[in-house]
Amino acid sequence: MLLIVGTFRLSRDRLDRARPAMAAMIEASRAEDGCLLYAYAEDVLDAGLIHVRELWRDEAALERHFASAHIKAWRAAWPALGIGQRDLVAYEVGAARTV
């Protein structure tokens, strides 16, 4: 499995405008074969900082995600939404356990 965690930043004044685009991206990604988790969360203390969590079954699923129409549309929307300062890291993980 691949776990992707990180953040991206967008302008505070564009948060409301960005929410529909983020929701569309999340919904389309969650519907993909191999997507086990896909979530964005606004930071409580830092407006405009969005936390990202993704879990993919394997590298092939992630590569299909990167080639999808919805990720292309999402990336094309970044300049208008003021999205920048992306910091995402992928980790290979084994079996999960409750802690």
C-alpha positions in Angstrom: 0.0 0.0 0.0 1.0 3.6 -0.5 0.2 6.3 2.0 0.5 9.9 0.8 0.5 12.6 3.4 1.3 16.3 3.3 -0.1 19.7 2.8 -0.9 22.4 0.2 -1.7 26.0 0.7 -4.2 28.3 -0.9 -5.2 31.9 -0.3 -7.5 32.4 2.6 -9.8 34.5 0.6 -10.3 31.7 -2.0 -11.2 28.9 0.5 -14.9 29.1 -0.3 -14.3 29.2 -4.0 -11.9 26.2 -3.7 -14.3 24.0 -1.7 -16.4 22.8 -4.7 -13.3 21.9 -6.7 -11.8 20.1 -3.7 -15.0 18.2 -3.1 -15.1 17.1 -6.8 -11.5 15.9 -6.6 -12.2 14.0 -3.4 -15.4 12.3 -4.7 -13.8 11.3 -8.0 -10.7 10.0 -6.4 -12.6 8.0 -3.8 -14.5 6.3 -6.7 -11.3 5.1 -8.3 -10.3 1.4 -8.2 -7.5 1.1 -5.7 -8.3 4.2 -3.6 -8.7 3.2 0.0 -8.7 6.7 1.5 -8.7 10.2 0.1 -9.2 13.2 2.3 -8.5 16.9 2.7 -8.8 18.8 6.0 -8.5 22.5 6.7 -5.9 23.3 9.4 -7.7 24.6 12.6 -5.0 27.2 13.4 -3.6 28.1 9.9 -6.3 29.2 7.5 -5.5 28.2 3.9 -3.4 25.2 5.0 -5.0 22.0 3.7 -3.8 18.6 5.0 -3.9 15.7 2.6 -4.2 12.0 3.3 -4.4 9.3 0.6 -4.1 5.5 0.8 -3.7 3.5 -2.5 -3.7 -0.2 -2.9 -0.6 -0.2 -5.0 1.6 1.9 -7.4 -0.5 1.0 -10.4 -3.6 2.5 -8.8 -1.7 5.6 -8.0 -0.4 5.9 -11.5 -3.9 5.6 -12.9 -5.0 8.3 -10.5 -2.2 10.6 -11.8 -3.5 10.0 -15.4 -7.1 10.6 -14.6 -9.2 13.3 -16.1 -10.3 14.7 -12.7 -6.7 15.2 -11.5 -5.9 17.0 -14.7 -8.9 19.3 -14.2 -7.9 19.8 -10.5 -4.3 20.8 -11.4 -5.6 23.1 -14.2 -7.7 24.9 -11.5 -4.7 25.6 -9.2 -3.7 29.0 -10.5 -7.2 30.4 -10.3 -7.6 29.0 -6.8 -4.1 30.3 -5.6 -3.0 26.8 -4.7 0.7 26.5 -4.1 3.4 25.3 -1.6 2.6 21.7 -2.1 4.5 19.2 0.2 3.3 15.7 -0.4 5.3 12.5 0.5 4.5 8.9 -0.5 5.3 6.1 1.9 5.2 2.3 1.3 3.3 0.8 4.2 2.5 -2.7 5.4 -0.5 -4.0 7.2 -2.5 -1.6 9.3 -3.2 -2.0 13.0 -5.3 -0.1 15.5 -3.3 1.9 18.1 
